[in-house]
Amino acid sequence: MSSVMNLILESEDGAIFMTAKIPEIGKVLLYLTKKIDLKRFKKHKSGAKKPPPPKNEHKGKPHVSTVKLLS
C-alpha cells in the first residue's frame, strides 16, 4: 500500500474508511471527486517539433554507400 494511503488510514480522518461499509465509502469518494477541479491537473501541451533535416542530395538514387552519406 502506498505511503499516502497509510497516512490516511492511520489518521483520525481515515477512521471512517476502517469502520464504514463499502457502499458508504463509495458515496464519500464520489462526493470528494465532485469537489476536485480537474483543470488544475491538465497536462501541458508539448512544444514545437524540430524542423525536418534537409533533403538528401542522393534522393532518388537508391544504392548509395553509407560512407558517402556520412561524409
Beta strands, then each sheet from edge to edge (+ up, - down):
end
